[in-house]
Amino acid sequence: MRVVSGIAGGIPLIAPKTDLRPTMDRVKGAIFDSLGEAIVGSRVLDLFAGSGALGIEALSRGAASATLVEKDTRAVEAIRANLDKTRLQGAVVEPLDIFSFLHKRAAEGGYDFILADPPYAKQKGDRDFGVELLSDPALARALAPEGLFVLEKLPGAPLPTKTGWELLRERRYGATEVAYLRRAAPGV
C-alpha cells in the first residue's frame, strides 16, 4: 500500500494491525483519476479512514484539507504515522465514530468530496454502513451543494432508493465496487 500519485506519490503507507480492509492502490488510483483536477483545492472528508490512504491521496493530489474520521485507536495511530511519513499539510484526524462526527462536528456544506470505505455487509444481518450513511441526513448536510459522495461497497450490493441521492456511476474493481453519488435535486 502506497500513495499512488501527487507530491507524496510512491511513499509506502503503514496498514494498521487490525481487521480493517485498506483500499487497494488500483481502486484508490481509479477513484482519484476519475476526480481529476477537481480534487485540487477541495475539502475532503474521509470516513472509516483506516490507514488514512484516501485522505492522504487527496492531500497528495492537491486537496486543501482532509478530515480523516476513524474510531479504532490502532488505526488512528497508523493514520498519524502515515501523515508524519508523507509530511502532507492540511489533515485533521478525528478519532470518533463516523456518525457521531457527522451529527456533532461536521460543518454544513463543509466538504466538496466525502469518501467512505466502510466494512462490507457480507451476510444477511450484517450491519450495512453504506445504507446507513445514505439514509442519514447528516451525510447530505455535510456535503457541499455540488459535492460528490464516493462509496466503496461490495459488488452488486444494492443502494437504497428514495434517500435523496442520485447515483452518477458505479465501477467494479475485483471485490470492490465504487459508487459515485450526489445529492438529488429537490423533488427528485
MDAnalysis code that builds the backbone (N, CA, C; Angstrom):
import MDAnalysis as mda
import numpy as np

u = mda.Universe.empty(564, n_residues=188, atom_resindex=np.repeat(np.arange(188), 3), trajectory=True)
u.add_TopologyAttr("name", ["N", "CA", "C"] * 188)
u.add_TopologyAttr("resid", np.arange(1, 189))
u.add_TopologyAttr("resname", ["MET", "ARG", "VAL", "VAL", "SER", "GLY", "ILE", "ALA", "GLY", "GLY", "ILE", "PRO", "LEU", "ILE", "ALA", "PRO", "LYS", "THR", "ASP", "LEU", "ARG", "PRO", "THR", "MET", "ASP", "ARG", "VAL", "LYS", "GLY", "ALA", "ILE", "PHE", "ASP", "SER", "LEU", "GLY", "GLU", "ALA", "ILE", "VAL", "GLY", "SER", "ARG", "VAL", "LEU", "ASP", "LEU", "PHE", "ALA", "GLY", "SER", "GLY", "ALA", "LEU", "GLY", "ILE", "GLU", "ALA", "LEU", "SER", "ARG", "GLY", "ALA", "ALA", "SER", "ALA", "THR", "LEU", "VAL", "GLU", "LYS", "ASP", "THR", "ARG", "ALA", "VAL", "GLU", "ALA", "ILE", "ARG", "ALA", "ASN", "LEU", "ASP", "LYS", "THR", "ARG", "LEU", "GLN", "GLY", "ALA", "VAL", "VAL", "GLU", "PRO", "LEU", "ASP", "ILE", "PHE", "SER", "PHE", "LEU", "HIS", "LYS", "ARG", "ALA", "ALA", "GLU", "GLY", "GLY", "TYR", "ASP", "PHE", "ILE", "LEU", "ALA", "ASP", "PRO", "PRO", "TYR", "ALA", "LYS", "GLN", "LYS", "GLY", "ASP", "ARG", "ASP", "PHE", "GLY", "VAL", "GLU", "LEU", "LEU", "SER", "ASP", "PRO", "ALA", "LEU", "ALA", "ARG", "ALA", "LEU", "ALA", "PRO", "GLU", "GLY", "LEU", "PHE", "VAL", "LEU", "GLU", "LYS", "LEU", "PRO", "GLY", "ALA", "PRO", "LEU", "PRO", "THR", "LYS", "THR", "GLY", "TRP", "GLU", "LEU", "LEU", "ARG", "GLU", "ARG", "ARG", "TYR", "GLY", "ALA", "THR", "GLU", "VAL", "ALA", "TYR", "LEU", "ARG", "ARG", "ALA", "ALA", "PRO", "GLY", "VAL"])
u.atoms.positions = np.array([
    [0.858, -1.171, 0.000],
    [0.000, 0.000, 0.000],
    [0.901, 1.230, 0.000],
    [0.555, 2.185, -0.873],
    [1.382, 3.379, -1.037],
    [0.519, 4.549, -1.484],
    [1.105, 5.745, -1.460],
    [0.465, 6.898, -2.078],
    [0.679, 6.725, -3.575],
    [-0.391, 6.759, -4.348],
    [-0.315, 6.442, -5.775],
    [0.294, 7.574, -6.583],
    [-0.114, 8.823, -6.322],
    [0.312, 9.926, -7.175],
    [0.364, 11.218, -6.380],
    [0.845, 12.258, -7.025],
    [0.917, 13.565, -6.391],
    [2.256, 13.791, -5.725],
    [2.324, 14.806, -4.857],
    [3.606, 15.193, -4.264],
    [4.179, 14.142, -3.312],
    [3.339, 13.265, -2.775],
    [3.821, 12.182, -1.905],
    [3.780, 10.833, -2.623],
    [3.589, 10.865, -3.951],
    [3.476, 9.632, -4.729],
    [4.644, 8.688, -4.505],
    [4.320, 7.404, -4.315],
    [5.322, 6.368, -4.127],
    [5.681, 6.088, -2.683],
    [5.306, 6.961, -1.766],
    [5.639, 6.737, -0.354],
    [4.791, 5.591, 0.187],
    [5.443, 4.561, 0.764],
    [4.664, 3.451, 1.326],
    [3.922, 3.883, 2.593],
    [2.730, 3.323, 2.767],
    [1.906, 3.626, 3.933],
    [1.840, 2.417, 4.852],
    [1.669, 2.700, 6.127],
    [1.546, 1.662, 7.148],
    [0.080, 1.263, 7.253],
    [-0.191, -0.026, 7.218],
    [-1.555, -0.517, 7.445],
    [-1.702, -0.824, 8.935],
    [-2.803, -0.417, 9.539],
    [-2.984, -0.711, 10.961],
    [-3.102, -2.212, 11.197],
    [-2.630, -2.653, 12.343],
    [-2.711, -4.073, 12.690],
    [-4.090, -4.367, 13.279],
    [-5.075, -4.345, 12.375],
    [-6.467, -4.595, 12.740],
    [-7.079, -5.456, 11.639],
    [-8.372, -5.703, 11.746],
    [-9.060, -6.453, 10.695],
    [-9.619, -5.523, 9.612],
    [-9.191, -4.263, 9.611],
    [-9.658, -3.313, 8.610],
    [-9.132, -3.712, 7.233],
    [-9.883, -3.385, 6.200],
    [-9.534, -3.722, 4.818],
    [-9.178, -2.435, 4.094],
    [-7.849, -2.163, 3.912],
    [-7.464, -0.920, 3.233],
    [-7.889, -0.920, 1.762],
    [-8.158, 0.272, 1.243],
    [-8.467, 0.415, -0.173],
    [-7.244, 0.029, -0.993],
    [-7.442, -0.832, -1.985],
    [-6.340, -1.256, -2.847],
    [-5.832, -0.060, -3.659],
    [-4.520, -0.066, -3.943],
    [-3.927, 1.025, -4.712],
    [-4.623, 1.205, -6.060],
    [-4.991, 0.106, -6.694],
    [-5.667, 0.168, -8.000],
    [-6.998, 0.917, -7.892],
    [-7.751, 0.630, -6.846],
    [-9.045, 1.279, -6.630],
    [-8.834, 2.752, -6.286],
    [-7.897, 2.999, -5.389],
    [-7.590, 4.378, -4.987],
    [-7.173, 5.209, -6.208],
    [-6.293, 4.652, -7.032],
    [-5.865, 5.353, -8.243],
    [-7.024, 5.647, -9.170],
    [-7.918, 4.669, -9.338],
    [-9.070, 4.849, -10.224],
    [-10.010, 5.934, -9.698],
    [-10.250, 5.942, -8.405],
    [-11.124, 6.961, -7.805],
    [-10.562, 8.351, -8.090],
    [-9.298, 8.547, -7.756],
    [-8.727, 9.888, -7.882],
    [-8.468, 10.280, -9.335],
    [-8.172, 9.317, -10.185],
    [-8.049, 9.639, -11.608],
    [-9.393, 10.129, -12.152],
    [-10.490, 9.521, -11.684],
    [-11.814, 9.937, -12.166],
    [-12.195, 11.324, -11.640],
    [-11.686, 11.688, -10.460],
    [-11.983, 13.018, -9.907],
    [-11.133, 14.094, -10.575],
    [-9.978, 13.699, -11.076],
    [-9.109, 14.600, -11.822],
    [-8.727, 15.853, -11.064],
    [-8.722, 16.959, -11.777],
    [-8.287, 18.244, -11.217],
    [-9.294, 18.816, -10.212],
    [-10.492, 18.253, -10.153],
    [-11.490, 18.763, -9.203],
    [-11.013, 18.615, -7.761],
    [-10.079, 17.705, -7.519],
    [-9.590, 17.484, -6.158],
    [-8.713, 18.643, -5.692],
    [-8.081, 19.346, -6.621],
    [-7.170, 20.439, -6.282],
    [-7.934, 21.560, -5.581],
    [-7.465, 21.896, -4.377],
    [-8.086, 22.958, -3.588],
    [-9.359, 22.561, -2.866],
    [-9.756, 21.302, -2.963],
    [-11.023, 20.860, -2.365],
    [-10.879, 20.528, -0.880],
    [-12.047, 20.408, -0.248],
    [-12.145, 19.986, 1.149],
    [-12.686, 18.561, 1.145],
    [-11.934, 17.643, 1.749],
    [-12.245, 16.220, 1.669],
    [-12.538, 15.665, 3.061],
    [-13.540, 14.801, 3.132],
    [-13.867, 14.069, 4.354],
    [-13.684, 12.592, 4.063],
    [-12.827, 11.927, 4.836],
    [-12.535, 10.504, 4.690],
    [-13.153, 9.773, 5.882],
    [-14.273, 9.077, 5.636],
    [-14.974, 8.339, 6.688],
    [-14.499, 6.890, 6.696],
    [-14.419, 6.288, 7.886],
    [-13.845, 4.951, 8.050],
    [-12.420, 4.995, 7.487],
    [-11.631, 5.947, 7.947],
    [-10.341, 6.274, 7.335],
    [-9.320, 5.143, 7.376],
    [-9.382, 4.236, 8.331],
    [-8.456, 3.097, 8.367],
    [-7.017, 3.532, 8.459],
    [-6.263, 3.400, 7.377],
    [-4.855, 3.815, 7.331],
    [-4.712, 5.287, 6.959],
    [-5.807, 5.897, 6.525],
    [-5.769, 7.277, 6.057],
    [-5.439, 7.391, 4.583],
    [-5.384, 6.253, 3.886],
    [-4.924, 6.234, 2.497],
    [-5.725, 7.142, 1.572],
    [-7.041, 7.198, 1.718],
    [-7.843, 8.034, 0.822],
    [-7.623, 9.521, 1.099],
    [-7.671, 9.919, 2.350],
    [-7.430, 11.318, 2.692],
    [-6.022, 11.761, 2.333],
    [-5.058, 10.893, 2.561],
    [-3.665, 11.199, 2.223],
    [-3.500, 11.315, 0.713],
    [-4.132, 10.437, -0.039],
    [-4.075, 10.525, -1.505],
    [-4.660, 11.854, -1.973],
    [-5.764, 12.275, -1.367],
    [-6.384, 13.554, -1.731],
    [-5.421, 14.706, -1.473],
    [-4.779, 14.717, -0.315],
    [-3.823, 15.779, 0.001],
    [-2.635, 15.743, -0.955],
    [-2.147, 14.557, -1.254],
    [-1.017, 14.413, -2.170],
    [-1.342, 14.975, -3.549],
    [-2.607, 14.859, -3.942],
    [-3.025, 15.334, -5.275],
    [-3.529, 16.777, -5.263],
    [-3.390, 17.464, -4.126],
    [-3.682, 18.892, -4.110],
    [-4.892, 19.359, -3.342],
    [-5.573, 18.466, -2.609],
    [-6.707, 18.919, -1.793],
    [-6.211, 19.940, -0.766],
    [-7.027, 20.927, -0.479],
    [-6.666, 21.952, 0.504],
    [-6.687, 21.387, 1.917],
    [-7.634, 20.479, 2.176],
    [-7.750, 19.898, 3.513],
    [-8.375, 18.510, 3.425],
    [-8.084, 17.710, 4.439],
    [-8.700, 16.383, 4.553],
    [-8.952, 16.106, 6.022],
    [-10.180, 15.763, 6.334],
    [-10.557, 15.353, 7.679],
    [-10.719, 13.840, 7.645],
    [-9.947, 13.148, 8.479],
    [-9.933, 11.682, 8.492],
    [-10.601, 11.204, 9.772],
    [-11.723, 10.505, 9.638],
    [-12.518, 10.072, 10.787],
    [-12.387, 8.561, 10.939],
    [-11.918, 8.145, 12.111],
    [-11.704, 6.719, 12.392],
    [-11.762, 6.519, 13.894],
    [-12.544, 5.526, 14.348],
    [-12.679, 5.321, 15.794],
    [-11.689, 4.307, 16.370],
    [-11.127, 3.411, 15.563],
    [-10.194, 2.393, 16.051],
    [-8.864, 3.057, 16.418],
    [-8.445, 2.922, 17.674],
    [-7.237, 3.612, 18.142],
    [-5.982, 3.147, 17.418],
    [-5.891, 1.867, 17.077],
    [-4.707, 1.387, 16.337],
    [-4.675, 1.985, 14.937],
    [-5.826, 2.139, 14.326],
    [-5.891, 2.762, 13.007],
    [-5.530, 4.242, 13.098],
    [-5.994, 4.922, 14.133],
    [-5.654, 6.338, 14.321],
    [-4.141, 6.503, 14.448],
    [-3.503, 5.606, 15.170],
    [-2.032, 5.646, 15.283],
    [-1.382, 5.476, 13.915],
    [-1.896, 4.557, 13.099],
    [-1.357, 4.337, 11.751],
    [-1.564, 5.579, 10.886],
    [-2.739, 6.206, 10.982],
    [-3.007, 7.434, 10.219],
    [-1.985, 8.502, 10.582],
    [-1.786, 8.706, 11.864],
    [-0.837, 9.747, 12.299],
    [0.580, 9.430, 11.834],
    [0.971, 8.157, 11.894],
    [2.302, 7.754, 11.408],
    [2.420, 7.998, 9.905],
    [1.360, 7.703, 9.160],
    [1.375, 7.926, 7.709],
    [1.432, 9.411, 7.367],
    [0.729, 10.224, 8.125],
    [0.795, 11.674, 7.896],
    [2.187, 12.210, 8.205],
    [2.805, 11.709, 9.275],
    [4.182, 12.112, 9.591],
    [5.132, 11.702, 8.470],
    [4.959, 10.495, 7.978],
    [5.829, 9.952, 6.930],
    [5.716, 10.748, 5.625],
    [4.506, 11.148, 5.258],
    [4.292, 11.862, 4.000],
    [4.536, 13.368, 4.125],
    [4.477, 13.890, 5.343],
    [4.692, 15.315, 5.618],
    [3.696, 16.220, 4.898],
    [2.516, 15.690, 4.662],
    [1.467, 16.472, 3.997],
    [0.790, 17.388, 5.013],
    [0.403, 18.555, 4.559],
    [-0.265, 19.549, 5.400],
    [-1.763, 19.551, 5.097],
    [-2.557, 20.008, 6.071],
    [-3.988, 20.182, 5.855],
    [-4.854, 19.061, 6.392],
    [-4.250, 18.113, 7.127],
    [-5.024, 16.977, 7.648],
    [-5.476, 17.227, 9.078],
    [-6.685, 16.793, 9.366],
    [-7.218, 16.772, 10.724],
    [-7.683, 15.344, 10.970],
    [-7.215, 14.734, 12.061],
    [-7.616, 13.375, 12.420],
    [-8.660, 13.473, 13.521],
    [-9.816, 12.854, 13.292],
    [-10.915, 12.850, 14.260],
    [-11.122, 11.413, 14.747],
    [-10.664, 11.091, 15.961],
    [-10.817, 9.731, 16.485],
    [-12.218, 9.488, 17.063],
    [-13.201, 9.422, 16.173],
    [-14.608, 9.298, 16.572],
    [-15.332, 8.285, 15.699],
    [-16.474, 7.844, 16.179],
    [-17.423, 7.106, 15.360],
    [-17.893, 8.056, 14.262],
    [-18.017, 7.563, 13.044],
    [-18.333, 8.458, 11.931],
    [-19.712, 9.116, 12.081],
    [-20.672, 8.416, 12.643],
    [-22.000, 9.014, 12.808],
    [-21.975, 10.107, 13.875],
    [-21.197, 9.902, 14.939],
    [-21.031, 10.969, 15.944],
    [-20.401, 12.189, 15.305],
    [-19.387, 11.974, 14.483],
    [-18.744, 13.089, 13.803],
    [-19.744, 13.829, 12.913],
    [-20.473, 13.089, 12.078],
    [-21.414, 13.723, 11.154],
    [-22.470, 14.535, 11.886],
    [-22.950, 14.031, 13.021],
    [-24.028, 14.703, 13.741],
    [-23.545, 15.839, 14.636],
    [-22.300, 15.753, 15.127],
    [-21.851, 16.730, 16.119],
    [-20.746, 17.664, 15.643],
    [-19.960, 17.261, 14.641],
    [-18.781, 18.049, 14.305],
    [-18.705, 18.503, 12.853],
    [-19.403, 17.849, 11.963],
    [-19.298, 18.184, 10.540],
    [-20.023, 19.494, 10.245],
    [-19.317, 20.394, 9.594],
    [-19.922, 21.677, 9.219],
    [-20.881, 21.476, 8.055],
    [-21.978, 22.203, 8.084],
    [-22.940, 22.110, 6.988],
    [-22.278, 22.572, 5.689],
    [-22.339, 21.721, 4.667],
    [-21.716, 22.033, 3.380],
    [-20.207, 22.127, 3.440],
    [-19.620, 21.528, 4.451],
    [-18.189, 21.681, 4.709],
    [-17.243, 20.907, 3.812],
    [-17.763, 19.986, 2.992],
    [-16.872, 19.110, 2.222],
    [-17.296, 19.023, 0.759],
    [-16.312, 19.166, -0.113],
    [-16.546, 19.037, -1.544],
    [-16.623, 17.569, -1.959],
    [-15.852, 16.734, -1.253],
    [-15.844, 15.292, -1.506],
    [-15.920, 14.574, -0.175],
    [-16.826, 13.602, -0.093],
    [-16.873, 12.702, 1.059],
    [-16.583, 11.310, 0.527],
    [-15.556, 10.681, 1.091],
    [-15.118, 9.351, 0.683],
    [-15.381, 8.389, 1.833],
    [-15.936, 7.227, 1.540],
    [-16.217, 6.255, 2.593],
    [-15.883, 4.849, 2.118],
    [-15.105, 4.152, 2.926],
    [-14.765, 2.749, 2.676],
    [-15.152, 1.959, 3.929],
    [-16.461, 1.797, 4.153],
    [-16.908, 1.118, 5.370],
    [-16.741, -0.398, 5.274],
    [-16.816, -1.083, 6.420],
    [-16.839, -2.551, 6.373],
    [-18.030, -2.994, 5.528],
    [-17.828, -4.007, 4.713],
    [-18.904, -4.500, 3.851],
    [-19.869, -5.384, 4.642],
    [-21.154, -5.282, 4.306],
    [-22.158, -6.206, 4.825],
    [-22.120, -7.433, 3.913],
    [-21.508, -8.511, 4.387],
    [-21.299, -9.694, 3.541],
    [-22.402, -10.738, 3.666],
    [-23.105, -10.713, 4.797],
    [-24.168, -11.693, 5.018],
    [-25.421, -10.975, 5.491],
    [-26.539, -11.623, 5.271],
    [-27.798, -11.059, 5.768],
    [-27.672, -10.899, 7.282],
    [-28.061, -9.754, 7.765],
    [-27.972, -9.467, 9.189],
    [-26.741, -8.655, 9.567],
    [-25.719, -8.598, 8.673],
    [-24.550, -7.752, 8.936],
    [-24.966, -6.291, 8.850],
    [-24.333, -5.471, 9.653],
    [-24.603, -4.037, 9.608],
    [-24.140, -3.496, 8.254],
    [-25.000, -2.757, 7.576],
    [-24.683, -2.192, 6.269],
    [-24.470, -0.686, 6.427],
    [-23.210, -0.309, 6.606],
    [-22.875, 1.092, 6.833],
    [-23.185, 1.965, 5.622],
    [-23.052, 1.423, 4.419],
    [-23.362, 2.194, 3.212],
    [-24.810, 2.637, 3.198],
    [-25.702, 1.708, 3.495],
    [-27.131, 2.024, 3.557],
    [-27.396, 3.028, 4.675],
    [-26.775, 2.821, 5.834],
    [-26.968, 3.751, 6.954],
    [-26.506, 5.156, 6.595],
    [-25.353, 5.253, 5.934],
    [-24.846, 6.561, 5.541],
    [-25.804, 7.266, 4.590],
    [-26.224, 6.556, 3.546],
    [-27.106, 7.171, 2.551],
    [-28.462, 7.544, 3.125],
    [-28.870, 6.890, 4.195],
    [-30.157, 7.168, 4.825],
    [-30.067, 8.248, 5.895],
    [-28.850, 8.666, 6.239],
    [-28.652, 9.636, 7.313],
    [-28.575, 11.053, 6.736],
    [-29.509, 11.929, 7.087],
    [-29.494, 13.296, 6.551],
    [-28.229, 14.074, 6.908],
    [-27.519, 13.674, 7.955],
    [-26.296, 14.377, 8.347],
    [-25.212, 14.256, 7.277],
    [-25.191, 13.157, 6.539],
    [-24.219, 12.998, 5.456],
    [-24.489, 14.033, 4.365],
    [-25.725, 14.143, 3.944],
    [-26.083, 15.105, 2.902],
    [-25.811, 16.536, 3.361],
    [-26.081, 16.839, 4.621],
    [-25.831, 18.189, 5.151],
    [-24.350, 18.547, 5.102],
    [-23.467, 17.559, 5.339],
    [-22.025, 17.819, 5.375],
    [-21.439, 18.056, 3.985],
    [-22.124, 17.594, 2.950],
    [-21.621, 17.701, 1.590],
    [-21.993, 19.063, 0.986],
    [-21.031, 19.700, 0.328],
    [-21.293, 20.967, -0.372],
    [-22.366, 20.738, -1.435],
    [-23.120, 21.780, -1.807],
    [-24.223, 21.616, -2.768],
    [-23.838, 20.896, -4.062],
    [-22.685, 21.138, -4.606],
    [-22.248, 20.467, -5.836],
    [-21.255, 19.344, -5.537],
    [-21.204, 18.917, -4.287],
    [-20.234, 17.922, -3.851],
    [-20.530, 16.516, -4.344],
    [-19.577, 15.629, -4.093],
    [-19.665, 14.242, -4.545],
    [-19.373, 13.307, -3.386],
    [-20.202, 12.278, -3.250],
    [-20.003, 11.228, -2.255],
    [-19.526, 9.990, -2.994],
    [-18.375, 9.464, -2.573],
    [-17.783, 8.276, -3.192],
    [-17.810, 7.160, -2.155],
    [-18.537, 6.083, -2.463],
    [-18.757, 4.983, -1.535],
    [-18.191, 3.688, -2.100],
    [-17.297, 3.049, -1.340],
    [-16.833, 1.715, -1.698],
    [-17.792, 0.718, -1.064],
    [-18.131, -0.323, -1.839],
    [-19.090, -1.307, -1.347],
    [-18.837, -2.659, -1.992],
    [-19.529, -3.647, -1.499],
    [-19.469, -4.994, -2.056],
    [-20.126, -4.977, -3.434],
    [-19.482, -5.564, -4.452],
    [-20.086, -5.558, -5.795],
    [-21.501, -6.144, -5.789],
    [-22.390, -5.442, -6.458],
    [-23.772, -5.903, -6.572],
    [-24.652, -5.558, -5.397],
    [-24.072, -5.054, -4.299],
    [-24.892, -4.683, -3.138],
    [-25.787, -3.514, -3.545],
    [-27.088, -3.653, -3.348],
    [-27.996, -2.587, -3.784],
    [-27.871, -1.355, -2.899],
    [-28.055, -0.216, -3.516],
    [-28.105, 1.035, -2.769],
    [-29.564, 1.348, -2.490],
    [-29.855, 1.970, -1.350],
    [-31.248, 2.274, -1.040],
    [-31.811, 3.313, -2.010],
    [-33.073, 3.187, -2.294],
    [-33.745, 4.161, -3.149],
    [-34.450, 5.173, -2.251],
    [-34.827, 6.278, -2.833],
    [-35.577, 7.317, -2.117],
    [-34.840, 7.832, -0.888],
    [-33.546, 8.049, -1.018],
    [-32.775, 8.582, 0.100],
    [-32.266, 9.987, -0.172],
    [-32.655, 10.575, -1.305],
    [-32.191, 11.918, -1.624],
    [-30.851, 11.950, -2.328],
    [-30.426, 10.809, -2.885],
    [-29.154, 10.723, -3.592],
    [-29.379, 10.292, -5.032],
    [-28.536, 10.807, -5.916],
    [-28.558, 10.426, -7.323],
    [-27.268, 9.654, -7.618],
    [-27.421, 8.433, -8.116],
    [-26.268, 7.620, -8.493],
    [-25.790, 8.082, -9.867],
    [-24.545, 8.549, -9.925],
    [-23.973, 9.016, -11.188],
    [-23.345, 7.877, -11.974],
    [-22.613, 6.997, -11.252],
    [-21.999, 5.843, -11.903],
    [-21.484, 4.879, -10.852],
    [-21.288, 3.640, -11.280],
    [-20.670, 2.613, -10.451],
    [-19.584, 1.943, -11.279],
    [-18.470, 1.620, -10.634],
    [-17.377, 0.918, -11.295],
    [-16.922, -0.223, -10.397],
    [-16.663, -1.365, -11.016],
    [-16.230, -2.542, -10.262],
    [-14.740, -2.778, -10.479],
    [-14.052, -3.080, -9.376],
    [-12.627, -3.403, -9.386],
    [-12.450, -4.655, -8.531],
    [-12.582, -5.829, -9.144],
    [-12.452, -7.077, -8.390],
    [-13.522, -7.191, -7.324],
    [-13.097, -7.280, -6.065],
    [-14.015, -7.467, -4.940],
    [-14.549, -6.153, -4.378],
    [-14.359, -5.066, -5.114],
    [-14.818, -3.744, -4.672],
    [-15.606, -3.071, -5.785],
    [-16.678, -2.420, -5.397],
    [-17.426, -1.592, -6.337],
    [-17.441, -0.177, -5.768],
    [-17.267, 0.798, -6.624],
    [-17.252, 2.195, -6.197],
    [-18.467, 2.894, -6.797],
    [-19.258, 3.504, -5.926],
    [-20.440, 4.255, -6.353],
    [-20.157, 5.743, -6.169],
    [-20.478, 6.522, -7.200],
    [-20.311, 7.967, -7.183],
    [-21.712, 8.565, -7.123],
    [-21.980, 9.348, -6.076],
    [-23.317, 9.894, -5.862],
    [-23.263, 11.382, -5.562],
    [-24.361, 12.053, -5.876],
    [-24.510, 13.447, -5.460],
    [-25.917, 13.605, -4.894],
    [-26.100, 14.697, -4.176],
    [-27.422, 14.956, -3.611],
    [-28.398, 15.171, -4.762],
    [-29.542, 14.559, -4.651],
    [-30.577, 14.712, -5.700],
    [-31.175, 16.116, -5.611],
    [-31.585, 16.607, -6.765],
    [-32.264, 17.899, -6.798],
    [-33.557, 17.798, -6.009],
    [-33.982, 18.865, -5.353],
    [-35.241, 18.823, -4.599],
    [-36.399, 18.335, -5.482],
    [-37.216, 17.485, -4.924],
    [-38.371, 16.955, -5.629],
    [-38.079, 15.716, -6.469],
    [-36.812, 15.291, -6.479],
    [-36.460, 14.099, -7.270],
    [-36.505, 12.882, -6.394],
])
